[in-house]
Amino acid sequence: MVVDDHPMWREAVARDLADAGFQVVATAGDGPEAVRRARAAAPQVLVLDLNLPGLPGAEVCRQVVAADPALRVLVLSASGEHEDVLAAVKSGATGYLVKSAGREELLEAVRRTAAGDPVFTPGLAGLVLGEFRRLAAEPAGQAGSGEPGAPRLTARETEVLRMVAKGLSYRQIAERLVLSHRTVQNHVQNTLGKLQLHNRVELVRYAIERGLDAEG
């Protein structure tokens, strides 16, 4: 499903996706319409603009993900502002791409979003890392200072977490760390278990939120 308030842009994105073999089940041009149609059409991936009339894109994201936790949201926005990126991810977005991205980059982002991978425009992956690097660098006791019983991550789990937040696949992480695919998968699953999270998207969101908390 494609949501954007500019008809020509919306139609162009929908057409590119359809030409690439995706089934576009719905489109919408404003926030309230996006929420209604997403619930009716139940898309697997929602390509969402943030600047929408009627209801901000971040709130649309929050509502549709709350209604269908399996829905994956890829924000496609003209804005690369840090506040917009963080608001989108904290609202439940799987990834964030700026509109200056090329057609192939968009198609690949949608494919990866459908597969459950967090996807970010390269420059924004650094922002995601920056927001939670303090968490990874803190001693476990300090990280849990305001949160009794906070989970302790090993150095390797922290390293894998950083790469997951960058949007790297298990295969890419395995190659960079010279580990087997299975070992990387085990590290991710162990981290998810410690943090009581259910998937890699929630893992990235957790990291960002903890980074913001540490900022205060």
C-alpha positions in Angstrom: 0.0 0.0 0.0 1.3 3.5 -0.9 0.3 6.6 1.1 1.3 10.1 -0.1 -0.6 13.3 -0.4 0.8 14.2 -3.9 -1.2 12.2 -6.5 1.6 12.2 -9.1 4.2 10.9 -6.7 1.8 8.4 -5.2 0.9 7.0 -8.6 4.5 6.9 -9.7 5.6 4.9 -6.7 2.6 2.5 -7.0 3.4 2.0 -10.7 7.1 1.3 -10.1 6.1 -1.2 -7.4 3.5 -2.9 -9.7 6.0 -3.0 -12.6 8.5 -4.7 -10.3 6.0 -7.4 -9.5 4.5 -6.2 -6.2 0.8 -6.3 -5.7 -0.4 -2.8 -4.7 -3.6 -3.4 -2.8 -4.5 0.2 -1.9 -3.4 3.8 -2.0 -4.3 6.8 0.1 -3.8 10.5 0.1 -4.4 11.6 3.7 -3.9 10.3 7.2 -7.4 9.2 8.1 -8.0 7.5 4.7 -4.6 5.7 5.1 -5.7 4.3 8.5 -9.1 3.1 7.1 -7.7 1.6 3.9 -4.8 -0.1 5.7 -7.2 -1.8 8.0 -9.5 -2.9 5.1 -6.8 -3.9 2.7 -4.3 -5.5 5.2 -1.2 -4.9 3.2 2.1 -6.6 4.1 4.1 -3.4 3.6 3.0 0.2 3.9 5.1 2.8 2.0 4.2 5.9 4.0 4.9 9.7 3.6 5.1 11.6 6.9 3.7 14.9 5.8 0.0 14.0 5.4 -3.2 16.1 5.8 -5.7 15.1 8.5 -3.3 13.0 10.5 0.6 13.0 10.7 2.4 10.1 9.1 3.9 9.1 12.4 0.5 8.8 14.0 -0.8 6.9 11.0 2.1 4.5 11.5 1.3 4.1 15.2 -2.3 3.4 14.6 -1.9 0.9 11.8 0.9 -1.0 13.5 -1.2 -1.2 16.7 -4.1 -2.6 14.7 -1.8 -5.1 12.8 1.6 -5.7 14.5 2.6 -7.9 11.5 2.4 -4.8 9.2 5.7 -3.4 8.1 6.0 0.3 7.5 8.6 1.9 5.2 8.6 5.6 5.5 9.4 7.4 2.3 9.8 11.1 3.1 11.3 14.2 1.7 12.6 14.9 5.3 15.9 13.6 6.6 15.6 15.4 9.9 16.6 13.5 12.9 13.4 14.2 14.8 11.3 12.9 11.9 13.4 9.7 11.6 13.2 8.9 15.3 9.5 9.8 15.6 8.8 7.4 12.7 10.8 4.5 14.1 9.4 5.0 17.6 5.9 4.9 16.1 6.6 1.5 14.6 8.3 2.1 11.2 10.5 -0.7 10.0 12.6 1.6 7.9 13.1 5.1 6.6 14.1 6.2 3.1 14.4 9.7 1.8 12.6 10.6 -1.5 15.9 11.4 -3.2 16.5 7.6 -3.3 16.5 6.0 -6.8 13.9 3.6 -8.1 16.1 0.5 -7.6 16.9 1.6 -4.0 13.2 2.0 -3.3 12.4 -1.4 -4.7 15.2 -3.1 -2.8 14.0 -1.3 0.4 10.5 -2.6 -0.1 11.8 -6.1 -0.7 13.9 -6.0 2.5 11.1 -4.5 4.5 8.8 -7.3 3.4 11.5 -9.7 4.6 11.5 -8.1 8.0 14.8 -6.3 7.7 15.2 -2.8 9.2 16.1 -0.5 6.2 17.5 3.0 6.4 18.9 5.5 3.9 22.7 5.1 4.5 23.2 8.4 6.3 20.3 7.7 8.6 21.7 4.3 9.7 24.4 6.3 11.4 21.8 8.3 13.3 20.1 5.1 14.5 23.5 3.9 15.7 24.3 7.2 17.4 21.0 7.2 19.4 21.8 3.9 21.1 25.6 3.7 21.1 25.6 5.1 24.6 23.5 2.1 25.7 26.0 -0.3 24.2 29.0 1.5 25.7 27.6 1.8 29.2 28.5 -0.8 31.8 25.5 -3.1 32.3 24.9 -1.8 35.8 24.8 1.8 34.7 22.6 1.0 31.7 20.1 -0.4 34.2 20.4 2.4 36.7 16.8 3.5 36.2 15.6 0.1 35.3 16.2 -2.6 37.9 17.1 -6.0 36.4 18.0 -4.5 33.0 19.4 -7.2 30.7 23.1 -7.6 30.3 24.3 -7.9 26.7 27.7 -9.5 25.9 30.2 -7.6 23.8 29.4 -9.9 20.8 25.7 -9.4 21.3 26.2 -5.6 21.4 28.3 -5.8 18.2 25.6 -7.8 16.4 23.0 -5.4 17.7 24.8 -2.5 16.2 24.9 -4.2 12.8 21.2 -5.2 13.0 20.4 -1.5 13.6 22.4 -0.6 10.5 20.0 -2.8 8.6 22.6 -5.5 7.7 21.3 -9.0 7.0 22.4 -12.1 8.9 24.6 -13.1 5.9 26.3 -9.7 5.8 26.9 -9.7 9.6 28.3 -13.2 9.4 30.7 -12.2 6.7 31.9 -9.1 8.6 32.4 -10.9 11.9 33.7 -14.1 10.3 31.0 -16.1 11.9 28.5 -18.7 10.6 25.0 -17.6 9.7 23.7 -19.9 12.5 25.9 -18.2 15.1 24.7 -14.7 14.1 21.1 -15.9 14.2 21.7 -17.4 17.7 23.2 -14.1 18.9 20.2 -12.2 17.7 17.8 -14.7 19.2 19.6 -14.5 22.5 19.5 -10.7 22.5 15.8 -10.7 21.7 15.2 -13.1 24.5 17.1 -11.0 27.0 15.3 -7.9 26.0 11.9 -9.7 25.8 11.4 -8.5 22.2 9.8 -10.4 19.4 11.7 -9.5 16.2 14.6 -7.4 14.8 12.4 -4.4 14.2 11.5 -4.2 17.8 15.2 -4.7 18.6 16.1 -1.6 16.6 13.3 0.4 18.2 14.4 -0.7 21.7 18.0 0.5 21.0 16.8 3.9 19.8 14.5 4.4 22.7 17.2 3.5 25.2 19.6 5.9 23.6 17.1 8.7 23.9 16.5 7.8 27.6 20.3 7.9 28.2 20.4 11.3 26.7 18.4 12.8 29.5 
